[in-house]
Amino acid sequence: METLSIIIEILQVSLGPSGPLIMLGGLILFFVLLIVWARSEEKKDPLSKLERKAKSLTWTQSQNPANLLRQRSKNQALEKYSAFLEPTNQEEFSAIRKKLNAAGFRSADAVRMFFVAQLGLGLGLLAMGLIYYLLKVPADKGGMTSMIMYVILPGAAGYMMPKFIVNKRAAKRQQEIQDSFPDSLDMMLVCVEAGQTLDQSIVRISGELKHSCLPLAEEFMIIAHELKAGKERPNVLMDFAQRVDLQEITSFVTVMIQSATFGTSIADALNLYAKEMREKRVLRAEEKANKLPTKMTMSTMALTVPPLLIIMVGPSIIGVSEMLSNGFGP
């Protein structure tokens, strides 16, 4: 205990009152970097050398751009750090993947890049805050409050920033898809009644929606490509509902699957569902219009009541103050 107290006193004298915390943070950062470096230097599988030799023998196949795209679906630089950059819990991984898909990030290594952004921004802003604290904050004003304000809060903000951006982008993208989905159903109904199949109508709609709602056009384009690749339509529609994560899309997918299962007319199902979606859009617009007066009440009071009080009560206050300053006599 005496040795520990001596070390703490030395750190406080050399680095200021928060010297022990700075040393503790430095040690934690050092051990994290050491673990990452040790993980990256692990011995590889002996069979990997034989695999590289086998690939070098088939030079023409390995240099084919299509094969390169298939083999390198993930970032090879992040592959070695997958144990640190991906959650081990499958439910957490699926939840993050679902949120990234809803935001439009559908690459193979989107989850890893998300955690890289969190780790990089968190440690970067933490280091910048620590440097600013050591160089700009005087030793007599340093303390736990200053440490939290200049070091810990920037690090926490950097760590939470990617999650905030993804949530905002997902919400904006879902709102755009929700607003344009009734129009896409009307166009799909027109295409189906004109004699086109559902697959052909989806391809046509994906081209028509590029200028009005690009996120929904991209989703329909993904559906068209998956159907052309030979994937079954119910699975394609279910993946579409999982990517967008909207109640309207899920209900639409359920209607389409049930219509195909029971052999009913797709045009009739689209007609009824498109009408329901239009009514829901009108109800959402009316709901927003009804909420507007309530939202404007506080702002209206804050902007109109103080000027009115100043105009109405101000002269009286000035007259009373002058009367008190001059006395009650004539």
C-alpha positions as CSV (number, residue, x, y, z in Angstrom):
1,M,0.0,0.0,0.0
2,E,2.8,2.4,0.8
3,T,4.4,1.6,-2.6
4,L,1.1,2.3,-4.4
5,S,0.6,5.6,-2.5
6,I,4.2,6.6,-3.5
7,I,3.5,5.8,-7.1
8,I,0.3,7.8,-7.1
9,E,2.0,10.8,-5.5
10,I,4.7,10.6,-8.2
11,L,2.1,10.5,-11.0
12,Q,0.2,13.4,-9.5
13,V,3.4,15.5,-9.2
14,S,4.5,14.7,-12.8
15,L,1.2,14.6,-14.6
16,G,-1.1,16.6,-12.4
17,P,-4.0,15.6,-10.2
18,S,-5.4,13.3,-12.8
19,G,-2.0,11.5,-13.4
20,P,-3.2,8.1,-12.1
21,L,-6.2,8.2,-14.5
22,I,-4.0,9.1,-17.4
23,M,-1.6,6.3,-16.7
24,L,-4.4,3.8,-16.3
25,G,-5.9,4.9,-19.7
26,G,-2.5,4.6,-21.3
27,L,-2.0,1.1,-19.9
28,I,-5.5,0.0,-21.1
29,L,-4.8,1.4,-24.6
30,F,-1.4,-0.4,-24.7
31,F,-2.8,-3.8,-23.8
32,V,-5.6,-3.4,-26.3
33,L,-3.1,-2.7,-29.1
34,L,-0.9,-5.5,-27.9
35,I,-3.8,-8.0,-28.0
36,V,-4.8,-6.8,-31.5
37,W,-1.2,-7.1,-32.7
38,A,-0.8,-10.6,-31.2
39,R,-4.1,-11.6,-32.8
40,S,-2.9,-10.4,-36.2
41,E,0.4,-12.4,-35.9
42,E,-1.2,-15.7,-35.2
43,K,0.1,-18.7,-37.1
44,K,-2.0,-19.4,-40.2
45,D,-3.3,-22.8,-41.2
46,P,-0.5,-24.9,-42.9
47,L,-3.0,-25.8,-45.7
48,S,-3.2,-22.1,-46.7
49,K,0.2,-22.4,-48.3
50,L,-0.9,-25.4,-50.4
51,E,-4.1,-23.5,-51.4
52,R,-2.0,-20.5,-52.6
53,K,0.2,-22.8,-54.7
54,A,-2.9,-24.5,-56.1
55,K,-4.4,-21.1,-57.0
56,S,-1.1,-20.0,-58.7
57,L,-1.2,-23.1,-60.9
58,T,-4.7,-22.1,-62.3
59,W,-3.6,-18.6,-63.2
60,T,-6.3,-18.1,-65.9
61,Q,-9.1,-19.0,-63.6
62,S,-7.9,-16.9,-60.7
63,Q,-7.4,-13.8,-62.8
64,N,-11.0,-13.9,-64.0
65,P,-12.7,-10.8,-62.7
66,A,-15.9,-12.7,-61.9
67,N,-14.0,-15.2,-59.8
68,L,-12.2,-12.4,-58.0
69,L,-15.5,-10.8,-57.2
70,R,-16.8,-14.0,-55.8
71,Q,-13.7,-14.8,-53.7
72,R,-13.2,-11.3,-52.3
73,S,-16.7,-10.7,-51.0
74,K,-15.2,-9.4,-47.7
75,N,-12.4,-7.0,-46.9
76,Q,-9.3,-9.1,-46.6
77,A,-7.6,-6.5,-44.4
78,L,-10.4,-6.9,-41.8
79,E,-10.6,-10.6,-42.0
80,K,-7.9,-11.3,-39.4
81,Y,-9.6,-9.0,-36.9
82,S,-13.1,-10.5,-37.3
83,A,-13.0,-11.8,-33.7
84,F,-12.7,-8.3,-32.4
85,L,-14.9,-6.5,-35.0
86,E,-17.9,-8.8,-35.0
87,P,-20.1,-9.7,-32.0
88,T,-20.0,-13.3,-31.0
89,N,-23.7,-13.3,-30.0
90,Q,-25.7,-14.2,-33.1
91,E,-28.8,-12.2,-32.0
92,E,-26.7,-9.1,-31.6
93,F,-25.0,-9.6,-35.0
94,S,-28.4,-10.2,-36.7
95,A,-29.8,-7.0,-35.1
96,I,-26.9,-4.9,-36.3
97,R,-27.1,-6.4,-39.7
98,K,-30.8,-5.7,-39.9
99,K,-30.3,-2.1,-38.9
100,L,-27.5,-1.6,-41.4
101,N,-29.7,-3.2,-44.2
102,A,-32.5,-0.8,-43.3
103,A,-30.0,2.1,-43.6
104,G,-28.8,0.9,-47.0
105,F,-25.5,-0.6,-46.0
106,R,-25.6,-4.1,-47.6
107,S,-21.9,-5.0,-48.2
108,A,-20.5,-8.2,-46.8
109,D,-18.3,-6.4,-44.3
110,A,-20.7,-3.7,-43.2
111,V,-20.9,-4.9,-39.7
112,R,-17.1,-4.9,-39.4
113,M,-16.8,-1.4,-40.9
114,F,-19.5,-0.3,-38.4
115,F,-17.4,-1.5,-35.4
116,V,-14.2,-0.1,-37.0
117,A,-15.9,3.3,-37.2
118,Q,-17.0,3.1,-33.6
119,L,-13.6,2.0,-32.3
120,G,-11.7,4.5,-34.5
121,L,-13.8,7.5,-33.7
122,G,-14.0,6.6,-30.0
123,L,-10.3,6.1,-29.5
124,G,-9.4,9.0,-31.8
125,L,-11.5,11.6,-30.0
126,L,-10.4,10.1,-26.7
127,A,-6.8,10.7,-27.7
128,M,-7.5,14.2,-29.0
129,G,-9.3,15.1,-25.8
130,L,-6.4,13.7,-23.7
131,I,-3.9,15.7,-25.7
132,Y,-5.9,18.9,-25.4
133,Y,-6.3,18.2,-21.6
134,L,-2.6,17.8,-21.1
135,L,-1.6,20.8,-23.2
136,K,-4.3,23.4,-22.6
137,V,-5.8,22.7,-19.2
138,P,-3.8,24.2,-16.3
139,A,-2.6,21.8,-13.6
140,D,-4.4,23.7,-10.9
141,K,-7.8,23.5,-12.8
142,G,-7.5,19.8,-13.6
143,G,-9.6,17.2,-11.9
144,M,-12.2,14.6,-12.4
145,T,-14.7,17.1,-13.8
146,S,-12.3,18.4,-16.4
147,M,-11.2,14.9,-17.3
148,I,-14.8,13.9,-17.9
149,M,-15.5,17.0,-19.9
150,Y,-12.4,17.1,-22.1
151,V,-11.5,13.4,-22.4
152,I,-14.3,10.9,-21.6
153,L,-17.2,12.8,-23.2
154,P,-15.5,13.2,-26.7
155,G,-14.6,9.5,-26.6
156,A,-18.2,8.5,-25.8
157,A,-19.5,10.9,-28.5
158,G,-17.2,9.4,-31.1
159,Y,-18.2,5.9,-30.1
160,M,-21.9,6.6,-30.4
161,M,-21.7,8.7,-33.6
162,P,-21.8,5.8,-36.1
163,K,-24.9,4.4,-34.4
164,F,-26.6,7.7,-34.4
165,I,-25.8,8.2,-38.1
166,V,-27.1,4.7,-39.0
167,N,-30.3,5.2,-37.1
168,K,-31.0,8.6,-38.7
169,R,-30.2,7.3,-42.2
170,A,-32.4,4.2,-41.6
171,A,-35.3,6.4,-40.3
172,K,-35.0,8.7,-43.3
173,R,-34.8,5.9,-45.8
174,Q,-37.8,4.1,-44.3
175,Q,-39.8,7.3,-44.4
176,E,-39.1,7.8,-48.1
177,I,-40.0,4.2,-48.8
178,Q,-43.2,4.5,-46.8
179,D,-44.3,7.6,-48.6
180,S,-43.6,6.3,-52.1
181,F,-44.8,2.7,-51.6
182,P,-48.6,3.4,-52.4
183,D,-47.5,5.0,-55.8
184,S,-45.4,1.9,-56.5
185,L,-48.4,-0.3,-55.8
186,D,-50.5,1.7,-58.2
187,M,-47.9,1.3,-60.9
188,M,-47.6,-2.4,-60.2
189,L,-51.3,-2.8,-60.5
190,V,-51.3,-1.0,-63.9
191,C,-48.5,-3.2,-65.1
192,V,-50.3,-6.4,-64.0
193,E,-53.6,-5.4,-65.4
194,A,-51.9,-4.6,-68.7
195,G,-50.8,-8.2,-69.0
196,Q,-47.3,-8.2,-67.5
197,T,-46.2,-10.7,-64.9
198,L,-45.3,-9.7,-61.4
199,D,-41.6,-10.1,-62.1
200,Q,-41.8,-7.9,-65.2
201,S,-43.8,-5.3,-63.3
202,I,-41.2,-5.2,-60.6
203,V,-38.4,-4.6,-63.2
204,R,-40.5,-1.8,-64.8
205,I,-41.2,-0.1,-61.5
206,S,-37.5,-0.2,-60.4
207,G,-36.7,1.9,-63.5
208,E,-39.6,4.3,-63.1
209,L,-38.9,5.0,-59.4
210,K,-35.3,6.1,-59.8
211,H,-36.1,9.8,-60.0
212,S,-38.8,9.9,-57.4
213,C,-37.7,7.4,-54.7
214,L,-34.2,5.9,-55.2
215,P,-34.2,3.7,-52.1
216,L,-37.4,1.9,-53.1
217,A,-36.1,1.6,-56.7
218,E,-32.9,0.0,-55.4
219,E,-35.0,-2.5,-53.3
220,F,-37.1,-3.4,-56.3
221,M,-34.0,-3.8,-58.4
222,I,-32.5,-6.2,-55.8
223,I,-35.8,-8.2,-56.0
224,A,-35.6,-8.3,-59.8
225,H,-32.0,-9.5,-59.8
226,E,-32.7,-12.2,-57.2
227,L,-35.6,-13.5,-59.2
228,K,-33.5,-13.6,-62.4
229,A,-30.9,-15.5,-60.5
230,G,-33.4,-18.3,-59.8
231,K,-34.3,-17.6,-56.2
232,E,-37.8,-18.5,-55.1
233,R,-40.2,-15.6,-55.0
234,P,-41.5,-16.2,-51.4
235,N,-37.9,-16.1,-50.1
236,V,-37.1,-13.0,-52.2
237,L,-40.1,-11.2,-50.8
238,M,-39.4,-12.2,-47.2
239,D,-35.8,-10.9,-47.6
240,F,-37.3,-7.7,-49.0
241,A,-39.5,-7.3,-45.9
242,Q,-36.5,-8.0,-43.6
243,R,-34.3,-5.4,-45.3
244,V,-36.8,-2.6,-45.2
245,D,-38.3,-3.4,-41.8
246,L,-41.6,-1.7,-42.3
247,Q,-45.1,-2.9,-41.3
248,E,-46.6,-2.0,-44.7
249,I,-43.9,-3.9,-46.6
250,T,-44.4,-7.0,-44.4
251,S,-48.1,-6.9,-44.9
252,F,-47.6,-6.6,-48.7
253,V,-45.3,-9.5,-48.7
254,T,-47.8,-11.6,-46.7
255,V,-50.6,-10.7,-49.2
256,M,-48.4,-11.6,-52.2
257,I,-47.3,-15.0,-50.7
258,Q,-50.9,-15.9,-49.7
259,S,-52.2,-14.9,-53.1
260,A,-49.6,-17.1,-54.8
261,T,-50.3,-20.0,-52.4
262,F,-54.1,-20.0,-52.7
263,G,-54.1,-19.2,-56.4
264,T,-56.1,-16.0,-56.2
265,S,-55.8,-13.1,-58.6
266,I,-52.7,-10.9,-57.9
267,A,-54.4,-7.9,-59.6
268,D,-57.4,-8.1,-57.2
269,A,-55.0,-8.4,-54.2
270,L,-53.0,-5.4,-55.4
271,N,-56.1,-3.4,-56.0
272,L,-57.4,-3.9,-52.5
273,Y,-54.0,-3.4,-50.8
274,A,-53.1,-0.3,-52.9
275,K,-56.4,1.3,-51.9
276,E,-55.7,0.5,-48.2
277,M,-52.2,2.0,-48.5
278,R,-53.5,5.2,-50.1
279,E,-56.0,5.5,-47.2
280,K,-53.2,5.0,-44.7
281,R,-51.2,7.7,-46.3
282,V,-54.1,10.1,-46.1
283,L,-54.5,9.2,-42.4
284,R,-50.9,9.8,-41.7
285,A,-51.1,13.2,-43.4
286,E,-54.2,14.1,-41.3
287,E,-52.5,12.9,-38.2
288,K,-49.5,15.2,-38.8
289,A,-51.8,18.1,-39.6
290,N,-53.7,17.5,-36.3
291,K,-50.5,17.4,-34.3
292,L,-49.2,20.7,-35.8
293,P,-51.3,23.1,-33.6
294,T,-50.2,21.2,-30.4
295,K,-46.5,21.4,-31.5
296,M,-46.9,25.1,-32.3
297,T,-48.5,26.0,-29.0
298,M,-45.3,26.2,-26.9
299,S,-43.3,28.0,-29.7
300,T,-46.2,30.4,-30.2
301,M,-46.4,31.2,-26.5
302,A,-42.6,31.6,-26.2
303,L,-42.4,34.0,-29.2
304,T,-45.6,36.0,-28.6
305,V,-46.2,36.2,-24.9
306,P,-42.9,37.9,-23.9
307,P,-43.2,40.7,-26.4
308,L,-46.9,41.3,-25.4
309,L,-45.9,41.5,-21.7
310,I,-43.1,43.9,-22.5
311,I,-45.4,46.2,-24.5
312,M,-48.3,46.1,-22.1
313,V,-46.5,45.9,-18.7
314,G,-43.3,47.7,-19.6
315,P,-44.6,51.3,-19.4
316,S,-46.3,50.6,-16.1
317,I,-43.1,49.2,-14.7
318,I,-41.1,52.2,-15.9
319,G,-43.7,54.6,-14.3
320,V,-43.6,52.7,-11.0
321,S,-39.8,52.7,-10.9
322,E,-39.7,56.5,-11.6
323,M,-42.3,57.1,-8.9
324,L,-40.3,55.1,-6.4
325,S,-37.0,56.8,-7.3
326,N,-38.6,60.4,-7.0
327,G,-40.7,59.6,-3.9
328,F,-44.4,59.8,-3.5
329,G,-44.5,63.6,-3.4
330,P,-45.4,65.9,-6.3
